[in-house]
């Protein structure tokens, strides 16, 4: 493996683990569609101003699939 490929793979691993750490520490982030004024009609966050992060939604989906198959 070339040094550049090793550095890129290490960087991707660090970024991925960092994002997973953020999602574990704070699974909900600000809603980007209704951020300034928390509209009660927002379909993404249902008016709360917070919505689940992508990694958290993926984790819940994988957990539900595992639970349904056993």
Buried (B, 14 or more C-beta within 10 A) or exposed (E): EEEEEEEEEEEEEEEEEEEBEBBEEEBBBEBEEBEEEBEEEBEEBEEEBBBBBEBBEEBEEEEEEEEEEE
